[in-house]
Amino acid sequence: MKIICIGRNYASHIEELQNERPTEPVIFIKPDSAILLKQHPFVIPEFSEDVQHEVEVIVKINKVGKYIEPKFAHKYYDEISVGIDFTARDLQNDLKSKGLPWEKAKAFDGSAVIGDFLPKEQFSSLENLTFELKNNNQTVQEGNVNMMLWKIDELIAYVSQYFTLKIGDIIFTGTPKGVAKVDPNDVLEGYLEGQKLFRIQIK
């Protein structure tokens, strides 16, 4: 399986990092080795002094698809959750300044936290879902999918133009403002519509 991530999908996050607003979704990929194993802590890698959390709504693909039309995209996932795209910001900034790809800063081992999935039928509207990240019981990021530049179904359709989506693939749909450095002994908890779907410790 693969993890397909969307960058710059919330205007507030674009502004906080002073990035240019894209005219189409920004895509990057994490390998399956990026998944942080359940019950394991996140260990800050030695190659970064500024690893930051980015909480995101995520969906799991449930059937193979290519060139999916937006009106049919909702049929390609039935589970939803929240996760973290850990980012080595200092390394990313250095790579960006040289015009190089981000993989070393975004796709390293353990950089993808995947929360417990919930059936999407549990929610009355997938266009109005709140989510948040708490660090040591303090809310540090919060957002609503209605603030996305491109909605979930639009992202699935767009991504499928370039990559065949397969069963078990996961799409990270972008992060709102509030990204910040993590430190040893931090405890991060992710919530979707008030339900806690992951808890991890930083080491």
SULGI-V445506 format. One record per residue. N is the residue number from 1. RES is the residue in three letters. SS is DSSP state (helix for helix, strand for strand, loop for the rest). BURIAL is + if it has 16 or more other C-alpha atoms within 10 Angstrom, else -. Layout:
N/RES/SS/BURIAL  N/RES/SS/BURIAL
This chain:
1/MET/loop/-  2/LYS/loop/+  3/ILE/strand/+  4/ILE/strand/+  5/CYS/strand/+  6/ILE/strand/+  7/GLY/strand/+  8/ARG/loop/+  9/ASN/loop/+  10/TYR/strand/+  11/ALA/helix/+  12/SER/helix/+  13/HIS/helix/+  14/ILE/helix/+  15/GLU/helix/-  16/GLU/helix/-  17/LEU/loop/-  18/GLN/loop/-  19/ASN/loop/-  20/GLU/loop/-  21/ARG/loop/-  22/PRO/loop/-  23/THR/loop/-  24/GLU/loop/-  25/PRO/loop/+  26/VAL/strand/-  27/ILE/strand/+  28/PHE/strand/+  29/ILE/strand/+  30/LYS/strand/+  31/PRO/loop/+  32/ASP/helix/+  33/SER/helix/+  34/ALA/helix/+  35/ILE/strand/+  36/LEU/loop/+  37/LEU/loop/-  38/LYS/loop/-  39/GLN/loop/-  40/HIS/loop/-  41/PRO/loop/+  42/PHE/strand/+  43/VAL/loop/-  44/ILE/loop/+  45/PRO/loop/-  46/GLU/loop/-  47/PHE/loop/-  48/SER/loop/-  49/GLU/loop/-  50/ASP/loop/+  51/VAL/strand/+  52/GLN/strand/+  53/HIS/strand/+  54/GLU/loop/+  55/VAL/strand/+  56/GLU/strand/+  57/VAL/strand/+  58/ILE/strand/+  59/VAL/strand/+  60/LYS/strand/+  61/ILE/strand/+  62/ASN/loop/+  63/LYS/loop/-  64/VAL/loop/-  65/GLY/strand/+  66/LYS/loop/+  67/TYR/loop/+  68/ILE/loop/+  69/GLU/loop/+  70/PRO/helix/+  71/LYS/helix/-  72/PHE/helix/-  73/ALA/helix/+  74/HIS/helix/+  75/LYS/helix/-  76/TYR/helix/+  77/TYR/strand/+  78/ASP/strand/-  79/GLU/strand/+  80/ILE/strand/+  81/SER/strand/+  82/VAL/strand/+  83/GLY/strand/+  84/ILE/strand/+  85/ASP/strand/+  86/PHE/loop/+  87/THR/strand/+  88/ALA/strand/+  89/ARG/helix/+  90/ASP/helix/+  91/LEU/helix/+  92/GLN/helix/+  93/ASN/helix/-  94/ASP/helix/-  95/LEU/helix/+  96/LYS/helix/-  97/SER/helix/-  98/LYS/loop/-  99/GLY/loop/-  100/LEU/loop/-  101/PRO/loop/-  102/TRP/loop/+  103/GLU/helix/+  104/LYS/helix/+  105/ALA/helix/+  106/LYS/helix/+  107/ALA/loop/+  108/PHE/loop/+  109/ASP/loop/+  110/GLY/loop/+  111/SER/loop/+  112/ALA/strand/+  113/VAL/strand/+  114/ILE/strand/+  115/GLY/loop/+  116/ASP/loop/-  117/PHE/loop/+  118/LEU/strand/+  119/PRO/strand/-  120/LYS/helix/+  121/GLU/helix/-  122/GLN/helix/-  123/PHE/loop/-  124/SER/loop/-  125/SER/loop/-  126/LEU/loop/+  127/GLU/loop/-  128/ASN/loop/-  129/LEU/loop/+  130/THR/strand/+  131/PHE/strand/+  132/GLU/strand/+  133/LEU/strand/+  134/LYS/strand/+  135/ASN/strand/+  136/ASN/loop/-  137/ASN/loop/-  138/GLN/strand/-  139/THR/strand/-  140/VAL/strand/+  141/GLN/strand/+  142/GLU/strand/+  143/GLY/strand/+  144/ASN/strand/+  145/VAL/helix/+  146/ASN/helix/-  147/MET/helix/+  148/MET/strand/+  149/LEU/loop/+  150/TRP/loop/+  151/LYS/loop/+  152/ILE/helix/+  153/ASP/helix/+  154/GLU/helix/+  155/LEU/helix/+  156/ILE/helix/+  157/ALA/helix/+  158/TYR/helix/+  159/VAL/helix/+  160/SER/loop/+  161/GLN/loop/-  162/TYR/loop/-  163/PHE/loop/-  164/THR/loop/-  165/LEU/strand/+  166/LYS/loop/+  167/ILE/loop/-  168/GLY/loop/+  169/ASP/loop/+  170/ILE/strand/+  171/ILE/strand/+  172/PHE/strand/+  173/THR/strand/+  174/GLY/strand/+  175/THR/strand/+  176/PRO/loop/+  177/LYS/loop/+  178/GLY/loop/+  179/VAL/loop/+  180/ALA/strand/-  181/LYS/strand/-  182/VAL/loop/+  183/ASP/loop/+  184/PRO/loop/-  185/ASN/loop/-  186/ASP/loop/+  187/VAL/strand/+  188/LEU/strand/+  189/GLU/strand/+  190/GLY/strand/+  191/TYR/strand/+  192/LEU/strand/+  193/GLU/loop/-  194/GLY/loop/-  195/GLN/strand/-  196/LYS/strand/+  197/LEU/strand/+  198/PHE/strand/+  199/ARG/strand/+  200/ILE/strand/+  201/GLN/strand/+  202/ILE/strand/-  203/LYS/loop/-
